[in-house]
Amino acid sequence: MREVAVLGIGQTKVEEHWDKSLRELAGEAVLTTLSDAGVSSVDALYVGNMLSGASNRQQHLGAYIADWVGLKNIEAIRFEAACSSGSAAFRSALMAVASGEVDTAIAVGVEKMTDVLPAEMTKSLATAADAEYEGAHGLSFVALNALIMKRYMYEYGWKHEDFAGFSINSHANAVHNPYARFRKPITEQEFIKAVVISEPINILDASPVGDGSAAVLLVPLENLQKSPGKRKVKVAASATATDSIAIHSRNDPLWLSAAEKSAKEAYRQAGIGPEDIDVFELHDAFSIMAALSLEACGFAERGRGPELAKNGDITLHGRIPICTLGGLKSRGHPVGATGIYQIVEVVEQLRQEAGPAQVQDARYGMAQNIGGSGSNIFTHIFEAL
């Protein structure tokens, strides 16, 4: 297998894009990526998307997007893995280039979520849960995460306000990200007083939906080494694992076993450990998921995840900076695109292009994308060369 590197990145702002269609959003990210890479074509296009059939009445996104951006006659396929669809597309692009099957591949994630009513979107998002055992009983994704959070607080003695640091950190970092949906800092009191949407989760625990697209162009590392210019970023590891879709079927509902397994494999591939990670773009769809991810990936002891937020360890100057450009909480969570946004943000950090949100001397960055409530998890590690 060949070593693979990132040649180009691109993204759109996450917001309510009433003036842009699904293909226009994806096209903007793809064309920006081609421009960033300094190329005009690629061998393959892999699309990550969860909801286009339900929210846009459009399937068959591979050909749909390839045609729109003028990439004629290439391999183009759509991948769906719930909220980890973007990472599924990225891993497929990585495998294609690493195997030698293609020399250039773009992974693009796209989602246009605001064209349908909120109730419809809530129902569509719930299809990533177990339809028979969770969805049939009316459990939304907010409700599922609320059950996990409530049990976590009971088991480990945390109060809801102890999770405030996760949201405060994400909002503080998003101020520096022009592509983020919410670029306003919040205070602990604002977090505590926020409207409850599914007890104990309030509106500032939860990431917002939105429209957006992000893309990454991959090439063999040996090709990139011949190119002057931007700081080079290698894909050091790619791993994925699954758990049961229904939370009640898991051995332990308070442990992300798929995160643990994929992270351990990624560390093994990269030849490093959690202590070497300089930037961690985790999947903070809800603040409880940030705590569970930190524990599963070896940054905190079991049941102690909130300590990292309370102690400032997750800030830009802390021990393990997370959500450095706002995370899902403040950048926004256009579900099928989120995994690619995370990767783009890691690459920005490793290229030293993150502006005021730059983590000093970042060499290793990790992105972890969660599908469902922990049933499908991808972990990728990148290295600045």
N, C-alpha and C positions, 0 to 999 in steps of 0.2 A: 504493500500500500504506500502511495506517495504522501509526503507531508503536504499540508494544504495551508494557504494563507488567505487573508482578506485583502482584496485589491480595492474595493469600493463600497461605500455605504450611502444610504439616502433615507429620508423620512419626511413625512408631512406633519404639520401641527395636528394634535388631537383636539377636536372640537366638534360642533355640529356643522357639518359641511353641507348646507342646504344647496349650495351652488355647484356641487361636484357629484358626479355619479361614482359608482363603485369602480368602474374601469378608469375613470379619470384620476381617482385617488391612487390606485395601484400604479397607474402609468406615471404619475408624478414621481413616486418613490423610485420606480425602476429607471426612469430617464435620468434622475438625479444621481443614481448609483452609477450608471454607465458613464456619466460625465465625470464623476469623482474618480472613476477608475481609468478614464482616458481611453475608453474603447467604444465601439459602436454596435457590437453584436456579441452574443454568447451562444454556446452550444445547447444550453438547456435552461428552462425556467420552471421553478417549483413554487407553487402558491400555497400558503397556509391560510385557511379560512374555515370558520365554523358555521356561520349563519346565513350565507348569501341566499340559500334556497328559501328560507323562511322570511328574512327581512327584505330581500331585494328581488325575489322571484327569479333568481339567476343562478344556474349551476354551470358546470363545464368551464370553470374559470381559467384553466390552463390555456386553451386556445383563445378564449375571450380576451385575456390580458396580453398574450403574446401578439395577437393580431393588432390590438390597439396601439402598442408601442413599436410596431414595425419589425418585430422579430419573426420573420416568416419561416415556415417549414422547419422549426426547431422542435425538439422534445419539450412538451409543456404539460404539466400535471398538477392537479389540486390535491392537497392533503388535509385531512380532518382528524384532529385529536382533541376536541373540545378547546379549552383555553390554551392548550399547548400545541395548537395547530401550527403556529409559526415555527416553533422549534422542530416539529416533525418535518416541515418543509426544508428547514436549514440542514438537519441531519441527513436528509435524502440528497441534497445538493452536495454536502460534504462527502458522502459515500461515493457519489458519482464521480467527483473529481479525484478523490483518493484512489479509487479503483483503476483509474485511467480510462474509464468509459467516455468521459468528456474532459475537456481542458478548461472550460469556463462555464460556470453555472451561477444563476441568480436565484436566491431564495427571497421571495417577497411575501409578507403577511399583509392582509387587508381585511378590514371589517367596516361596514357602514350600518350602524345600529340605530340611528335616530330617525330613520324613515318610517318606523312603525310605532304604535302606541306603547307606552311603558309596560302595560299589562301583557301585551303580546311578547315583548322582549323578555320579560321575566319568565313567561311560559317557555319560550324558546331556549333560554339559558338552562332551564331545569332539565332539558333533554340530555344534559351531560351527567345527570344523576341516574340512579336506577329507576326506570319508569314504573316497574311493578311494585317495588318495595319502598320507594321514597316519593317519586313524583305522583303516584296514585293517591297518596295521602295529603297532597297539597303542599309538600315541602319545597320551598324555593331555595336558591343557593344561599341567600342571606340567612334563612332559617337553619339550614344545615350547619353553617359556620357558627351561628349563635349557639346551637346545641354543643358543638365542640368547645367553644369558648367558655360557656357556662360550666361544663364539666371540668375544664382545665382550671378555672378559678377555684372550683370546689376542691379539687384534688391537691392543688399546690398552694392555696391560701392567698392568691392574688386578688386585688380589687380592680375594678374596671379602670380606674384612673391610672393604675400602674402601667397601662398600655399606651398612655398618651404620647410618650416619647417617640414611638414609631411614626405616628401621624405628624407630629411636630417636625421631626427630622425630614420627612418626605416633602412637606410643604416648604420648609426652609431651603431645601436644595432646588426645588422646582422654580424658585424665583430666578435662578440663573439659566433656566432652560427655555428658549424661545418656542420650543415645540410642545411644551406642557400645557395642559388644559387649565389647571388652577395654579397660578403663579403668585399666590398671596400667603404669607406666613400666618400661622395660627398660634394661639397661646394654650397653655394647659387648661385655663378656665373655659376657653371656648370649646375645647374637647370635652370637658366634663359636662357642660351645659347643652351640648348638641342634642338634637332630636333623636330619640331612640326609634329604630326601625324594626328591630327584632331583638328583644332583650336577651343579652346585655349589649348587643351591637348597636352603635349609633351611627349617624350619618358620616361622622369623621373617622370611624373605624373602617369604612367601606370605600372601595375604589369606584370612581364614576365610569359609566360606559361612555362611548364616544365613537366618532368616525376617524379613521386614520390608516396609514399604511407606512411600512418601513421595509427596506430591502438591503441585502448584502450580496456582494459578488465575490465568488471564490475562484482561486486559481492554484495550480501547483506552486509550492513554495519556491522551487528552483526558478520558475518564471519570474516571480516577484523579486528575487534577489538580483536579477539583471536590470531591474527598473529603479532609477534614482527617484528621489522625491519624498513622499510621506514616510513616516516611521512605519516599519514593517510589523505586522501582527500575524502571528501563527496560531492556527487552531491546535491547541496542545492536547485537548481531550474532548470526547463526545460519548456520553453514556445515557441510557434510558432504562427505566424499570416501571413496572405496574404494580398496583394493589387492587383489591376488590373495589368495584364502583360504589356499592352500598357501604356506608360507614359502619353499620351494625355487623357487617360480615368480617370486619378486620379483627385481627388478633388484639390490637390495641388502637382504639380510635384517637388516642392522644399522641400517636407517634407516626410520623410520615416515613414509613418503611421504604417506599419507593424513592424518596429523597435521599435517605441514608444509603441505599444500595447504589443508586446512580452516582452520588457524590463520591463514595468510596472507590468506585470503578474509575471515575474521572481523575481522582487524585492518583490512582495507580498508573493510569495512562500517562499523565503529565509528569510523574515522578516527584510529586510534591505532597504536602499535607495542608490542612486548613490554616496552619500558621504562616504559610507562604502567600496566601491570597491577600491581595492589596485592595481589591474592589469586589463587592458581591452584590449583583443585581438580582435580588430575590423576588419572589412572587407575592407581594403584599396586597393581594386582592382584598383581604381583611387583615386587621392587625394581628389576630391570633395566628394566621398563617406565617407572618414574619417571625414570630416567636418559635413556632414549630420548625420552621426551616433552619433557623440558626442552631437549634438543638440537633436536628437530624444530620446537619452537615459538619458537626464537630466544633462549633464556635461557642457553644454554651452547654452546660450540663442539663440533663433532663429536668424539666420543670423550672429552669432558671432563665429562660429566654428573655423575659421582660427586664431582667437586671441590666442587660446590655443597653437597652433603651434608657433606663433610669440613670445609668452611670455615664452616658454620653459615649459609649464605646462604638456606636454605630454612626457617628457623625463623620464629616469629611476628614477630620483630624483625629478620629478615634482609632481604636484597635482594629476594627473591621468595618470600614465605611460601606453602608448599604444604600440603595435607592438614591444614588448620588446625583441624579438629575430629576428626581421627583418620584420615581417608582410608579407602580400602578395607581397608588393613592392620589398622586397629584399630576403626573403626566397624563393619566387616564388609562383605561383598560379596554381598547378595541380588541376584543378577545382573540380573534385569529391572528392579529398583528402583534400582540404583546410580546411574544417570544423573540421576534425580530427586533422590536424596539429595545429590548434588554441587551441584545447582542450589539446593536449599533452603539448603545451607550457605553458598553464595555470597551468597544473599539475606540470610541472617542477618548476615553480615559487613557488607554494604552498608547494612543497617538499623541497624547498631550494636547488635545483639542477641546477640553471640557471647560475652558474659560475659568470664571470664578469658582466653578464647582470642581476644579481639577484636584485630584488626589495626588499629592507630591510623590514623584518617583515610582509611580505605579508600574509594576512589571507583569504581575499575574492578575487577571480578572476572571471572575466566574459568573455565569448567568444560569439561573435555575427557573424553569418554566413549569407550572403545575396545571395539569388538565383535570377537570372535575374537582372534587374536594380532596385530591391526593391520589387519584387512581392511575394517573399517567404522568410521569415526571421526567423531564429532560435536564441534564446538567452538562454544560459546556465550559471548558476552561481555555483561555486565550493567553498568549505570551507575547510581550513586546520584545522585539529583537534589536 
